[in-house]
């Protein structure tokens, strides 16, 4: 199976940040950076990010200078890294979020991501994923004690048993199954769009290789056996906390046997049918997804 290379970075993956992990334990640096009027703050409220504009003109809003005074002393912060020498912090605005002017509103990152510049989308994804983990791991999974943030908010440590806890990212495989000029796309009952067909995907289980996870998920969901599995690219997916690992898989069988709990429908589509999906009455996955990139790069290779 000939590898198909990604034509461009996946959304959320083109981060401009130097994560500067060596500075996370430097309390003096963190205090100075938080007080610096040039530092950038990324506010979040209930998983939403701060945006301005609408549709194609939407932009991320990063708070700096005196406008950030209300954020500097928050205990619920995390140091994300350096952007062109400026420190960047995520801040969870717990309770009623502050107002940052009539043009700035908290909104859904996924709804805006397609219009955001790649660098801004990546920084917001980083902030959202890290603060989501922080909000849901306030207590130790070993003894139940309360956790304190350390390492600039990038680690949690139990105040009772001192067990350290690190940000969780769940690996998930996502694959376009192909056979000659056809690709297998499925419709999940969980899709928010009733006429969308996308690649298959699933989480990696303990003790399982990525290639084995690809083969297992395709067989379980669609009853199709695959042979060669070739890596394409990866994408951070902070909805809420996954790393999508993209592959192409070569089908060894074509008969489809659905798992109705996972797929409401699955079909083989030719390149021509996928290119003309609008005319044929079905949609492809959203443009900010690695699923869409897998499909588009396969189309371009044919």
C-alpha positions in Angstrom: 0.0 0.0 0.0 1.6 3.3 -1.1 1.7 5.9 1.7 -0.2 9.1 1.2 1.5 12.1 2.8 -0.4 14.9 4.4 -0.5 18.0 2.2 -0.7 20.5 5.2 -0.8 20.5 9.0 -4.0 19.3 10.6 -6.1 21.9 12.4 -5.2 22.4 16.1 -1.7 20.9 15.4 0.2 23.9 14.1 1.0 25.4 17.5 3.3 28.5 17.5 4.2 28.0 21.2 7.5 27.1 22.7 6.1 25.1 25.6 9.2 26.0 27.6 8.7 23.0 30.0 11.9 23.8 31.8 10.3 27.0 33.1 7.3 25.3 34.7 9.1 24.7 38.0 10.6 28.3 38.1 8.3 30.0 40.6 10.1 33.4 40.2 9.7 33.2 36.4 6.0 32.3 36.6 5.3 35.1 39.1 7.1 37.6 36.9 5.5 36.4 33.7 2.0 36.6 35.3 2.6 40.2 36.4 4.2 41.2 33.0 1.8 43.5 31.1 3.0 42.0 27.9 1.9 38.4 28.8 -1.1 36.9 27.0 -4.0 35.3 28.9 -6.5 32.8 27.3 -9.7 32.9 29.3 -12.1 29.9 29.3 -15.5 29.6 30.8 -17.3 26.2 31.0 -15.2 24.8 28.2 -15.8 27.8 25.9 -13.1 30.1 24.6 -13.1 33.9 24.1 -13.9 35.0 20.5 -14.7 38.1 18.5 -16.3 38.5 15.1 -18.6 36.1 13.4 -18.4 33.3 10.8 -15.4 33.9 8.4 -14.1 36.9 10.4 -14.0 35.2 13.8 -10.8 35.6 15.8 -9.4 34.5 19.2 -9.3 37.1 21.9 -6.2 37.1 24.0 -6.2 39.4 27.1 -3.1 41.5 27.9 -2.1 44.7 29.7 -4.4 46.2 32.3 -7.4 44.3 30.9 -5.8 41.1 32.3 -5.6 42.4 35.9 -8.6 40.4 37.0 -7.0 37.2 35.6 -3.5 37.5 37.0 -4.3 36.3 40.5 -6.5 33.4 39.6 -5.4 30.1 41.1 -6.9 28.2 38.2 -4.3 29.1 35.7 -1.8 27.1 33.5 1.4 28.2 31.8 1.1 27.2 28.2 4.4 28.4 26.9 6.1 31.3 25.0 4.8 32.9 21.9 7.4 35.1 20.2 8.9 35.6 23.7 5.7 36.5 25.4 4.3 34.2 28.1 0.9 32.6 27.5 -1.4 31.5 30.3 -4.8 29.7 30.2 -7.2 30.9 32.9 -10.4 29.1 33.9 -13.0 31.8 34.7 -15.0 29.9 37.3 -18.5 31.0 38.1 -19.8 34.0 36.2 -17.1 34.8 33.6 -15.9 38.5 33.4 -16.9 40.7 30.6 -14.2 41.7 28.1 -16.1 44.2 26.0 -19.1 44.1 23.7 -17.0 42.5 20.8 -15.7 39.5 22.9 -18.0 36.6 23.7 -17.3 33.1 25.0 -18.2 30.5 22.4 -17.6 26.9 21.1 -14.2 26.4 19.7 -15.4 23.7 17.3 -17.9 26.0 15.8 -15.3 28.7 15.1 -12.2 26.6 14.3 -12.7 26.5 10.5 -12.4 30.3 10.3 -9.6 30.8 12.9 -6.0 31.2 11.9 -4.1 27.9 12.5 -1.9 29.4 15.2 -4.9 30.8 17.2 -6.8 27.5 16.9 -3.9 25.5 18.2 -3.4 27.7 21.2 -7.1 27.6 22.1 -7.1 23.8 21.7 -4.1 23.5 24.0 -5.8 25.7 26.6 -9.1 24.0 26.4 -7.7 20.5 26.6 -5.4 21.3 29.6 -8.1 23.2 31.6 -10.7 20.5 30.9 -8.4 18.0 32.5 -7.7 20.3 35.4 -11.4 20.8 36.1 -12.2 17.1 36.1 -9.2 15.9 38.2 -9.5 18.0 41.3 -9.3 14.9 43.5 -6.8 12.1 43.6 -7.8 8.8 41.9 -5.6 6.9 44.5 -6.9 8.1 47.8 -9.5 10.8 47.1 -7.5 13.7 48.5 -7.7 17.2 47.0 -5.1 18.0 44.4 -3.0 21.1 44.1 -1.7 22.4 40.8 2.1 22.4 40.3 4.5 22.9 37.4 2.8 26.0 36.3 -0.6 24.2 36.3 0.6 21.3 34.1 0.7 18.8 36.9 -1.7 18.0 39.8 -0.3 16.6 43.1 -2.4 15.0 45.8 -2.2 16.9 49.1 -2.7 13.7 51.1 -0.7 10.9 49.5 1.5 13.1 47.2 0.7 11.1 44.1 1.5 13.2 41.0 -1.1 13.3 38.2 -0.4 14.3 34.6 -2.7 15.5 31.9 -4.6 12.7 30.2 -4.8 12.3 26.5 -6.8 9.3 25.1 -5.3 7.8 21.9 -7.9 7.1 19.2 -7.3 5.6 15.8 -9.2 7.1 12.8 -8.9 5.4 9.4 -10.0 5.6 5.9 -10.5 2.0 4.6 -9.8 1.8 0.9 -9.9 -0.8 -1.8 -8.8 0.2 -5.3 -10.9 3.3 -6.2 -13.4 3.0 -3.4 -13.4 4.1 0.2 -15.5 2.9 3.1 -17.5 5.6 4.9 -20.0 5.2 7.7 -22.8 7.1 9.4 -23.0 6.9 13.2 -26.2 7.4 15.0 -24.2 9.8 17.2 -23.4 12.2 14.4 -25.1 15.6 14.9 -25.7 15.8 11.1 -28.1 13.2 9.8 -26.7 12.9 6.3 -22.9 12.9 7.1 -20.7 10.0 6.2 -17.2 9.8 7.7 -14.2 7.6 8.3 -14.3 4.9 11.0 -12.6 5.5 14.4 -12.2 4.1 17.9 -10.2 4.2 21.0 -7.0 2.2 21.5 -7.4 -0.5 24.2 -4.7 -1.4 26.8 -1.9 -3.6 25.5 -3.0 -3.0 21.8 -0.8 -1.6 19.0 -2.2 1.1 16.8 -2.3 -1.2 13.8 -4.2 -3.8 15.8 -6.7 -1.2 16.9 -7.3 -0.1 13.3 -8.0 -3.7 12.3 -10.2 -4.5 15.3 -12.3 -1.3 15.0 -13.0 -1.8 11.3 -14.0 -5.5 11.8 -16.2 -4.7 14.8 -18.0 -1.8 13.3 -18.3 -2.8 9.7 -17.3 -6.5 9.4 -14.5 -5.6 7.0 -11.1 -7.2 7.3 -8.1 -5.1 6.6 -4.5 -5.9 5.8 -1.9 -3.2 5.4 -2.2 -0.2 7.7 -0.3 3.0 6.8 0.1 6.0 9.0 -0.9 9.4 7.7 -0.8 12.0 10.5 -2.1 12.9 13.9 -4.3 15.6 15.4 -4.9 16.9 18.9 -8.6 16.8 19.5 -9.6 18.5 22.8 -13.3 17.5 22.7 -12.6 16.7 25.4 -9.2 15.0 25.5 -8.1 12.8 22.6 -5.2 12.4 20.2 -6.4 11.3 16.8 -4.0 9.0 15.0 -4.8 8.9 11.3 -4.3 5.9 9.0 -5.2 4.3 5.7 -6.2 0.7 5.8 -6.3 -1.6 2.8 -9.5 -3.7 2.8 -9.2 -7.5 2.3 -12.9 -8.0 2.1 -15.8 -5.8 0.9 -19.0 -7.3 2.5 -20.3 -5.0 5.2 -21.8 -6.3 8.4 -22.8 -3.4 10.7 -22.7 -3.2 14.4 -25.9 -1.2 14.9 -24.6 0.3 18.2 -21.8 1.9 16.3 -23.0 2.5 12.7 -26.5 3.2 11.3 -25.1 2.7 7.8 -21.8 2.2 5.9 -21.1 2.1 2.2 -18.4 1.9 -0.3 -18.0 5.2 -2.3 -16.0 5.8 -5.4 -13.7 8.8 -5.7 -16.2 10.3 -8.2 -19.1 9.8 -5.7 -17.2 11.4 -2.9 -16.2 14.4 -5.1 -19.9 14.8 -5.9 -21.2 14.2 -2.5 -23.4 17.3 -2.4 -25.2 16.4 -5.6 -25.7 12.8 -4.3 -27.2 14.1 -1.0 -24.6 13.4 1.7 -22.1 15.4 3.6 -18.5 14.8 4.5 -17.0 15.5 7.9 -16.3 19.0 9.0 -13.2 20.8 7.6 -11.3 21.0 10.9 -11.2 17.3 11.3 -8.5 14.8 10.5 -11.3 12.7 9.0 -11.8 15.3 6.3 -8.0 15.5 5.7 -7.8 11.7 5.2 -10.5 11.8 2.6 -9.2 14.8 0.8 -5.6 13.6 0.6 -6.9 10.2 -0.7 -9.0 11.9 -3.4 -6.0 14.0 -4.5 -3.8 10.9 -4.7 -6.1 9.2 -7.2 
